[in-house]
Amino acid sequence: MSSITLLGAGNLATHLAISLHQAGHTITQVFSKTKKSAQLLSNRLNCPYTTDLKSILPSDIAIIAVNDDAIKEVEKHIFFPKIHTSGSTSIDCLNGKNTGVLYPIQSFSKNKTVDLSETPICIEANNDMFLQQIETLARSLSTYVLPLESQQRGHLHLSAVMACNFSTLMYVLAEEICSKHAIPFDLLHPLIEETAKKVVDMNPSTALTGPAKRGDDSVMKQHAHLLESDQEKKQIYQLLSRSIAKRNL
Amino acid sequence: MSSITLLGAGNLATHLAISLHQAGHTITQVFSKTKKSAQLLSNRLNCPYTTDLKSILPSDIAIIAVNDDAIKEVEKHIFFPKIHTSGSTSIDCLNGKNTGVLYPIQSFSKNKTVDLSETPICIEANNDMFLQQIETLARSLSTYVLPLESQQRGHLHLSAVMACNFSTLMYVLAEEICSKHAIPFDLLHPLIEETAKKVVDMNPSTALTGPAKRGDDSVMKQHAHLLESDQEKKQIYQLLSRSIAKRNL
């Protein structure tokens, strides 16, 4: 079991800290520049907190789970082994003898608990010994741990943005249309759940269905007509339909 | 229980027929212009089939579950109560004393069974008596049945295309990126499942996360750079990121 200094108190930091705590690790201290967040999380973990980077307590490992653009500023103050948790930030962003990355591939929200044991975690380190240490830590949280270099992790993070944020935008657009026409959005809930299941059970391109896939021009024209008063949605509809049709050749 | 003539033998027709059969209705006959499909489905239902529209056997109700553009051609040959199952086709497409619609909001694939009992079904009819009859039929299949007029159904179908087909395209794009960079796509499976769960548990706009939502320009620039050699994905990335950012104002 390790002693861990946690930097950050946002969604990812909170989920990670609680899972680490439950796995038997000791959180030595929580840092957040926002006092309220630091207090809240340290209360849950029964450990001290600080809002001052100059008062960071040393431990076996520091986990830097702050916003990407704050990593450099934070890491400068840490003089013991440290890892960050960012999908899109290179390991080179960290300086020191033992540096690494632990990137859980999941979307974390404030009021929704996520089971980290089923969350894949990508790891990286600047030396083999430290990679082993990070792997042990990651395996105490999840059954699916994979070493991945920074460059590949960047592409994985981009894929995750498409698979998660952009698909959520599609649901937002659908919800806006339903709401405008007084249609209960929950009519789409089983379709949304089934779509995700299908993509996981089959592969995504096999799961593609619908007018663009079938080349059904009359339905696509009808949809474009329905979107006449919403040029943004129309543009998205047409670009994505062309993209589906292209993959059908 | 009703006797039903089924027109069509595709994915939707097959799922519907089997659920109707299991619910205790009698499938009088299956029609498909493709002999193989007609034979296959009629074997599963233990009922006769035809490929000839002039040999349609009458029953309590005809369910027209053919491609949208074939509905008009098929319905001309039916001289008893009839309904179609299309999301994007008006009820006016059908002629006769008793006409209606039964639209299950789900995506059906060949080799994947879907539980219709949890699938919302929208219904419509050209008269109240027939609406009641369709409602009884729909309620024998699903617990969630909602009367919806053709115009609203058109908007619902458009929403379903966005929520299902377009989100699947996002998974396809993610899979293409992973595949190109030798990253196992199953790393994204838990994220995909969690995203769908979040949209259903919260509402979609609350579930939005990621660089465009946070206004993280440096990550978005980095992603655009990674997509430099794939102009189509770059265009989609930028259009959808702008759309997310717009909703964040």
HADDOCK unambig.tbl for C-alpha pairs under 7 A between the chains (distance, minus, plus):
assign (segid A and resid 88 and name CA) (segid B and resid 219 and name CA) 6.89 0.50 0.50
assign (segid A and resid 105 and name CA) (segid B and resid 188 and name CA) 6.85 0.50 0.50
assign (segid A and resid 105 and name CA) (segid B and resid 191 and name CA) 6.59 0.50 0.50
assign (segid A and resid 106 and name CA) (segid B and resid 191 and name CA) 4.92 0.50 0.50
assign (segid A and resid 107 and name CA) (segid B and resid 191 and name CA) 6.48 0.50 0.50
assign (segid A and resid 119 and name CA) (segid B and resid 190 and name CA) 6.22 0.50 0.50
assign (segid A and resid 120 and name CA) (segid B and resid 187 and name CA) 5.79 0.50 0.50
assign (segid A and resid 152 and name CA) (segid B and resid 181 and name CA) 6.56 0.50 0.50
assign (segid A and resid 155 and name CA) (segid B and resid 177 and name CA) 6.86 0.50 0.50
assign (segid A and resid 156 and name CA) (segid B and resid 178 and name CA) 6.42 0.50 0.50
assign (segid A and resid 158 and name CA) (segid B and resid 223 and name CA) 6.21 0.50 0.50
assign (segid A and resid 159 and name CA) (segid B and resid 174 and name CA) 4.29 0.50 0.50
assign (segid A and resid 159 and name CA) (segid B and resid 177 and name CA) 6.38 0.50 0.50
assign (segid A and resid 159 and name CA) (segid B and resid 178 and name CA) 6.87 0.50 0.50
assign (segid A and resid 160 and name CA) (segid B and resid 174 and name CA) 6.94 0.50 0.50
assign (segid A and resid 160 and name CA) (segid B and resid 188 and name CA) 6.74 0.50 0.50
assign (segid A and resid 161 and name CA) (segid B and resid 210 and name CA) 6.62 0.50 0.50
assign (segid A and resid 162 and name CA) (segid B and resid 170 and name CA) 5.54 0.50 0.50
assign (segid A and resid 162 and name CA) (segid B and resid 174 and name CA) 5.95 0.50 0.50
assign (segid A and resid 163 and name CA) (segid B and resid 170 and name CA) 5.47 0.50 0.50
assign (segid A and resid 163 and name CA) (segid B and resid 171 and name CA) 5.05 0.50 0.50
assign (segid A and resid 163 and name CA) (segid B and resid 174 and name CA) 5.95 0.50 0.50
assign (segid A and resid 163 and name CA) (segid B and resid 192 and name CA) 6.44 0.50 0.50
assign (segid A and resid 164 and name CA) (segid B and resid 191 and name CA) 6.79 0.50 0.50
assign (segid A and resid 164 and name CA) (segid B and resid 192 and name CA) 6.31 0.50 0.50
assign (segid A and resid 164 and name CA) (segid B and resid 195 and name CA) 5.98 0.50 0.50
assign (segid A and resid 165 and name CA) (segid B and resid 208 and name CA) 6.08 0.50 0.50
assign (segid A and resid 165 and name CA) (segid B and resid 209 and name CA) 6.06 0.50 0.50
assign (segid A and resid 165 and name CA) (segid B and resid 210 and name CA) 6.09 0.50 0.50
assign (segid A and resid 166 and name CA) (segid B and resid 170 and name CA) 6.63 0.50 0.50
assign (segid A and resid 166 and name CA) (segid B and resid 240 and name CA) 6.75 0.50 0.50
assign (segid A and resid 167 and name CA) (segid B and resid 167 and name CA) 4.47 0.50 0.50
assign (segid A and resid 167 and name CA) (segid B and resid 170 and name CA) 6.04 0.50 0.50
assign (segid A and resid 168 and name CA) (segid B and resid 204 and name CA) 6.30 0.50 0.50
assign (segid A and resid 168 and name CA) (segid B and resid 208 and name CA) 6.12 0.50 0.50
assign (segid A and resid 169 and name CA) (segid B and resid 244 and name CA) 6.73 0.50 0.50
assign (segid A and resid 170 and name CA) (segid B and resid 162 and name CA) 5.56 0.50 0.50
assign (segid A and resid 170 and name CA) (segid B and resid 163 and name CA) 5.48 0.50 0.50
assign (segid A and resid 170 and name CA) (segid B and resid 166 and name CA) 6.64 0.50 0.50
assign (segid A and resid 170 and name CA) (segid B and resid 167 and name CA) 6.04 0.50 0.50
assign (segid A and resid 171 and name CA) (segid B and resid 163 and name CA) 5.06 0.50 0.50
assign (segid A and resid 171 and name CA) (segid B and resid 204 and name CA) 5.87 0.50 0.50
assign (segid A and resid 172 and name CA) (segid B and resid 204 and name CA) 5.09 0.50 0.50
assign (segid A and resid 172 and name CA) (segid B and resid 205 and name CA) 5.70 0.50 0.50
assign (segid A and resid 174 and name CA) (segid B and resid 159 and name CA) 4.30 0.50 0.50
assign (segid A and resid 174 and name CA) (segid B and resid 160 and name CA) 6.96 0.50 0.50
assign (segid A and resid 174 and name CA) (segid B and resid 162 and name CA) 5.95 0.50 0.50
assign (segid A and resid 174 and name CA) (segid B and resid 163 and name CA) 5.96 0.50 0.50
assign (segid A and resid 177 and name CA) (segid B and resid 155 and name CA) 6.86 0.50 0.50
assign (segid A and resid 177 and name CA) (segid B and resid 159 and name CA) 6.38 0.50 0.50
assign (segid A and resid 178 and name CA) (segid B and resid 156 and name CA) 6.42 0.50 0.50
assign (segid A and resid 178 and name CA) (segid B and resid 159 and name CA) 6.88 0.50 0.50
assign (segid A and resid 181 and name CA) (segid B and resid 152 and name CA) 6.54 0.50 0.50
assign (segid A and resid 187 and name CA) (segid B and resid 120 and name CA) 5.80 0.50 0.50
assign (segid A and resid 188 and name CA) (segid B and resid 105 and name CA) 6.86 0.50 0.50
assign (segid A and resid 188 and name CA) (segid B and resid 160 and name CA) 6.73 0.50 0.50
assign (segid A and resid 189 and name CA) (segid B and resid 200 and name CA) 5.86 0.50 0.50
assign (segid A and resid 190 and name CA) (segid B and resid 119 and name CA) 6.24 0.50 0.50
assign (segid A and resid 191 and name CA) (segid B and resid 105 and name CA) 6.61 0.50 0.50
assign (segid A and resid 191 and name CA) (segid B and resid 106 and name CA) 4.95 0.50 0.50
assign (segid A and resid 191 and name CA) (segid B and resid 107 and name CA) 6.52 0.50 0.50
assign (segid A and resid 191 and name CA) (segid B and resid 164 and name CA) 6.77 0.50 0.50
assign (segid A and resid 192 and name CA) (segid B and resid 163 and name CA) 6.42 0.50 0.50
assign (segid A and resid 192 and name CA) (segid B and resid 164 and name CA) 6.30 0.50 0.50
assign (segid A and resid 192 and name CA) (segid B and resid 196 and name CA) 6.14 0.50 0.50
assign (segid A and resid 193 and name CA) (segid B and resid 196 and name CA) 5.69 0.50 0.50
assign (segid A and resid 193 and name CA) (segid B and resid 197 and name CA) 6.96 0.50 0.50
assign (segid A and resid 195 and name CA) (segid B and resid 164 and name CA) 5.98 0.50 0.50
assign (segid A and resid 196 and name CA) (segid B and resid 192 and name CA) 6.14 0.50 0.50
assign (segid A and resid 196 and name CA) (segid B and resid 193 and name CA) 5.68 0.50 0.50
assign (segid A and resid 196 and name CA) (segid B and resid 196 and name CA) 6.35 0.50 0.50
assign (segid A and resid 197 and name CA) (segid B and resid 193 and name CA) 6.97 0.50 0.50
assign (segid A and resid 200 and name CA) (segid B and resid 189 and name CA) 5.86 0.50 0.50
assign (segid A and resid 204 and name CA) (segid B and resid 168 and name CA) 6.30 0.50 0.50
assign (segid A and resid 204 and name CA) (segid B and resid 171 and name CA) 5.86 0.50 0.50
assign (segid A and resid 204 and name CA) (segid B and resid 172 and name CA) 5.09 0.50 0.50
assign (segid A and resid 205 and name CA) (segid B and resid 172 and name CA) 5.71 0.50 0.50
assign (segid A and resid 208 and name CA) (segid B and resid 165 and name CA) 6.08 0.50 0.50
assign (segid A and resid 208 and name CA) (segid B and resid 168 and name CA) 6.11 0.50 0.50
assign (segid A and resid 209 and name CA) (segid B and resid 165 and name CA) 6.08 0.50 0.50
assign (segid A and resid 210 and name CA) (segid B and resid 161 and name CA) 6.64 0.50 0.50
assign (segid A and resid 210 and name CA) (segid B and resid 165 and name CA) 6.12 0.50 0.50
assign (segid A and resid 219 and name CA) (segid B and resid 88 and name CA) 6.89 0.50 0.50
assign (segid A and resid 223 and name CA) (segid B and resid 158 and name CA) 6.21 0.50 0.50
assign (segid A and resid 240 and name CA) (segid B and resid 166 and name CA) 6.74 0.50 0.50
assign (segid A and resid 244 and name CA) (segid B and resid 169 and name CA) 6.73 0.50 0.50
